[in-house]
Amino acid sequence: MLDRTLPPPVQGMSSVFRKPTLQILSNGIPLHVIENAGQEVVRIDFVFGAGQWHQDQKLQALFACSMLREGCRGYSSSAFAERMDFYGAWLELSVAMNRSFVTLYSLKKFFPQTLALVQRMLFEPTYSERQLQLLSLRKKEQLKVYLQKGGAQAVRALRRSVYGTSHPCGMLSDLEDYDQLSPATLRDFYSRHYGSRNCSIYLSGSIDDVVVKHVDDAFGKTEWGSGYAPNERQYVLSPSEERDTVIVNQDAMQSSIRMGKLIMDVKDRDYLPMRVLNTVLGGYFGSRLMKNVREEKGYTYHIASDLTTNTSQVLFTVGSEALADKSDVVMEEVRNEMLRLQNELVQEDELRMVRNYMIGEICRNYEGAFALADAYIFMEHLGLPQSYVEQTIEAIQTTDAAQLQQLAQRYFDPDTLHAVVVRP
């Protein structure tokens, strides 16, 4: 008889994750395939080297991508959307610092039809003046609402302070930038960056030879798009000499706090152990910052630290929305916790909990074919090896308290943090 007073035995886990199979299409496009036969759904991702890093003016990369769905030869914006809806398909367009992504989710039985629509969209977009005006108007209204939030103001100010306004990560769009866009500038960006020479494809879900043939017929037989020359543009960091910024927001009900600095390259051998240290500090609900600032002192509902990889340069940040008169105290507690990690070893019980949490998150985040596709696209995006997930698990399991203390002493100098407070 089952004894329910005893916990079940801990099961071991495999630290080997499925790798995509690689094919090279006739025109040179790499096609990465991750099969999952359990669902009759296909996802295809087109990844272009066409991000903010490559643009000549603000918003050019974003709108060149976003406008793809706003009309192509034979389809108006509304007709294209209606056709996608008819087949039950979903289309996502997004832009990162040095990549643009076109993602289609389709029922397998309608994949030939939906893929043909995406082919028309990618090969022959219209970049209509009217649709650009409508999209710009919507985006401007969204930005107006966003800029009223204290957290948004703090994030933007921190990025400008850390990167400088001449770096893409610090070149933040303002309302007037929307008025500088034109169909001609978007077509120019499209013609330079959207084509088979600057594209990789990820295919995941219910994949068989028929699905692969549809992709090869549509996108792999001949070169498409204009000739592509890699952009060797380089940017120089110009961080602010004044590290502390205070912004007054008359409409704010609480203080928005953002602290951060650049700490290393994502390929640095310290990065994966640093993820463990960041989790101890503020990377999950049981972190030290949450226990101190939220549970013990009650200054905030939420506080967290993070390692952001918009580029290969890792940005360490701490963020919180705190009681209006407690921002200085909260920042002091952040500094105290960083110094504590420098001076005291993390106890084994706490480290075990962090390891279990991080391993659990990896298992949850990389469970299916679509999640694995996201992971491998991220690795390609930053030039990481496909063994990166396994390397992460090994680092979580092997990083000890002494290593964490050394990392804290190396990277957690509170005096080097840029800090922004938006307060009432």
N, C-alpha and C positions, 0 to 999 in steps of 0.2 A: 504494500500500500504506500502511496506517495506521502512523504512527510513534508507537509507544507510549512513547517517551522524552519526548514533549512533552505537557504538560497540555492538556486540551480548552479551547477558547476560552470565556471567561466570557460567559454569556448574560444579556441584560438581562431585567429583570422589570417587569411592569406594577404600578404602585402604585395601581391603581384596583380596589377590591373590590366585589363584588356588593352592591347595596343591596336591602333588603326592599321589596316593593311593599306599599302601605298601602291597606286598605279600612276603611271605617267601617260596622259592622253596624247594623242597624235600631235597636237599643237604645243605640247610642253607643259600644260597645266598639271600640277600635282593633284591627284584625287585621293583623299584619305577616307577609308570606309570603315564604319563601326556597325556591325550587324546586331540586331535585336529582333529575333523572329516572333516575339510574343505579341507585338502590336502591329496592326495593319496601317501604320503611319510611317511616313517618310519625312525626314528633315534634311534640307540641303542648305549649306552655308557657303556663300561666296565671300572670300576675304581678300580685300584689295589694300595695297600699300598706299592709302589715300586719306591720311588723317590730318589733324590740325597742324602737325609738324610740317606738312607739305604745302600748306595754303599760302597765298600771297596777300590775303586780307582776312580779317576776322569773319567767321561764319561761312566762309567759302566752302570748306569741306563738308560742314553739316548740311548746308542747303543743296549742294551738289548731290548728296546722297538722298536727303529727304524728298527732293523734287522728282526723284525717279518714278515714284508711284503717282505723281500728279499729272500723268498723261504721257502717252507714247503713241507711235504711229498706229492709227486705227482705233484708239481708245482715248476717250476723255478721262479725266480723273474719276468721275463718278461711275462711268461705264467700266473702268478697270476694277474699281472696288466692288461693284455689283457682280462682276464675273468671278472674282475671287470668292465672294460670299456664296455664290451659287454652287461652287465646288466644295464649300466648307473648309477653305484653306485660310491660313493666317500668314501674314507677311510682316517681318520686322526689319527696320532699317536703323542702323546706329553707327556712330562715329566715335572712335577713341583717339588717343594722342597721335598714333602713327598707323592706324588701320581704319577702314570702313567695312561694315558688315551688312550683307543682304541675306536674310534668313527666311526660308519658306518651310512651313509645316503643311503637309498635304496628306489626305487619305491616299493610300497606295493605289486604289483603283482609279483615282483621278489625277495621278501624278503626271502622266503625259500632257494633259490639258493645262494643269497649273504651271508646269515647267515651261510650256510654250509661252504662257503669259509672261513669266519672268524673263525668258529670252527676249521677247519683244521689248520689255521694259528696259533691260540692260543694253540692248543693241541700238534702240531707236527712241530714246526719251525726247520729249518735245521742249521741255523747259519753257513753258508758256509764261509770258509776261503777266497775264491775268492770274494764273495760279500762284506765281511767285508773290504777287501782291497780297493775295488772300492768306497764303502761308505765313508771310512776314508779319501780317497784322495779328494773326493768332499767336505767333511766337512772341511778339512784342507785348501782348497783353499778359501772356504767361510770365514773362520776365518782370513786368511791373509788379505782379502779385508776389513773385519770388523775392524781389529786392526789398519788399516791405518787412521780411522776416529777419529777425536779429541773427538767427543762425546762418542765413545766407550771406548777410553782410560780413559776419565774422569769417566764414570760409573764404570769401573772395579777398578780404583784407589779408588773411594769413598767406594765401597763395601769392599775392603780390609782394608781400614782405619776404617770403622764402625764396621765390624764384626771380623776382624783378619783373618789370613790365615789358622787357624786351625778349623774354623767354616764352614759348608757347603756353606753358603751364601757368604763366602769370598774365598772359594776354587775354583778359576776360572781356566778353562782349558787353557793350552798353546799348541803350535804346537806339542811338543814332547810327550804330553800325548796320542795323537792318536796312536803313535807307541807302546804303552804299552798294547794295547787291543789285545785280542785273542778270538777265538771262545770258548775256555774253560772257560775264565772268564765271558763271557756273558751267557753261558749255566748255570754256577754256580748261577749267579744272577737270571736268569729265574727260575731255579728249586727251589730256596728259596722263591720267591715272586709271581710267577704267578700260581694261582690255586684258586679253589672254596672257600677255607678258607680265602682268602685274597682279595675277590672281592665283589663289589656291582654293580648292573646293573640298568641303567636308560633307560626307554623305552618311547619315546615321538613321537607325530604325530598321524597318522591315526591308532589307536590301537583298536583291538577287541579281542575277545576270541581266535580266530584262530591265530593271531599274538603272543599272550601270550603263546599259546600252543607250537608254533614253538620254542620259546625261552626256555621254560621249557624242551622240548624234547632234545634240543641241549646242554643245559648247566645246567639243574636243576635236572636231575634224579639221578645222582651219583656224588660222589666227583671226582674232576679231578685236575691234578697237584699234586706235592708232598706235604707232610705235611708241614705246615707253623707254624713257631714259631715267635711271634711278636718280633721285634727288639727294645730293650730297650736302644739303644745307646744314650748317652747324649754328647752334645758338649758345650764347654765353650767359651763365648765371650772373645776376646782378642783385643779390639780396640787399634788403634795406639795412642801413647801418643802425637805424633806430629799431630795436627789437620789440619794444612794447607799444601797442596801439590801443587807444581808447576811442570808441565811437559812441556818440549819444543818439539814441533812437527814442523819440518822444512817445511813440506808440508801443514800445516794448513793455511787457509786464514782468519780465525777468531778465537776468543777465545771460548772454550767450558768450561762452568761453571757448576759444580755440588756441591750442599751443602746438608747436611742432618745429621740425627741422629735417633736413636731408641727412641720412646717416650712412648709406653705403650703396653699392651696386647690387642688384638682385642676384647676380652670379657670385657675389662674395661668399666665401665659405662660412662667414658669420651669420648669413641671412636666415637660414633655416633654424639654427639654435635661437636666433633673435626672435623668431615667431613664438617660441616657447616662452621666452622672457616677457614678451609683450602680452601674452595671454595671462601670465601671472599678474602683471601690473593692471591691465584693464581690458583684456580681450574676451571676457565672458561674464555671465551674471554673478559668478562667485569670486570675481577678481578682487584684488586688494583695494582698488579705487572704489568699487561698488560697496564693499564692506565698510570702508572708512567714511567716505563722503555721503553715501546714501543711507546705509543702514545705521551706522553709529551716530552720525551728526545730523542727518536729515536735511542737508543743504540742497539736494537735487533728487529728481526722480531717476535720472540715468546719467552715467558718466562712463566713458569708454576710451581706450587707446587703440590705435590701429596702425598698420603698416600698409601704405598705399603704393601701388606699383603702376601708376599711369604711364611711366617710362621705366627704364631700367634703374633709374635712381630712386631708391626707396625713401618715401616720406613718412616719418614717424609723427603721429598726431595724437593729441588728447582733446576730447570735446565734451562739453556739458552745457545744459541749460539749468542755471542755478537761481536760487533766491536773489532778488535784485541787489541786496546789500551784502551778499556773501561771495562775490566773485574773487576778491583778494584772498579770502580765507581758503576758498576752494583751490586756487592756484598754489597757495602755500602748501596745502595738503598733497597736491600732486608732486611738488618738489620734494616733500618729506618722504613720500613713498619711493621716489626714485633713489634718494639717498639711502633709504633703508635697504633697498636691494643691493646697493653698493657695499654696505657695511655688514649685512647679516646674510647668512646662508638660508636659502629656502628650505623649509622642513620637508622631509620625505613624504609625509601625508598630503601636504598641499601639492607637491610636485606630482604625486600619483594621481590626484584628482584632475590636475591640468592635463596630464597625459591622456587619461581616459576620455576627458571631454574632447580633446583635439582629435584623437583617433575616431571617436564617435562621429564628429563632424565630417571627417574625411569619408567615412563609410556612407553617411547620409548624402553628402554632396556629390559623390561619384557613383551613385547607385545604378543608374541606367545609361543607355547609349547616348541620349541627348546630353546628360550631365558630363559624360566622358568627352563628348565632342566639345563642349564648352571648355573643359580642362585642357585638351590638346590644342585648341585654338589659342588659349591663353599662353600656353608654352611656346607656340610658334610666334606669337605676338612679341614675346620678350626674349626669344632666342634660347629658350631652355630645352634641355633634353627630354625625350619622352619618358625617361625613368624618373622624372622630377617628383611624381607622387610617391613612388617607393623611397626616394631619397628623403622626402619630407617625413614619412613614417619612421624611417630609421633615425632621423635626427630627433624626433619626438621621444622615441624609446631610449635613446642613448645619452641625450644631453643631461648632465648632472648639475647639482647645486653649485659646485665650484665653478663650472663653466658659466652658469648664469650670473654669478657674482662678477666674474671677469668681464662678461659682456656689459653688465650694468656699469662697471667702472670705466669701460671704454666708450660707451655711447650715451649713458644717462647723466650727462652733466646738465643740471637745470639751468645754469647760467648761459648755455648756448641756445636755449629755446627761444623762438619767436612766439610772442603772446599777443592775442587780440581779445578785447572785451567789448561787447556791444551792450550797453546798459541804459536803463531808463534815464 
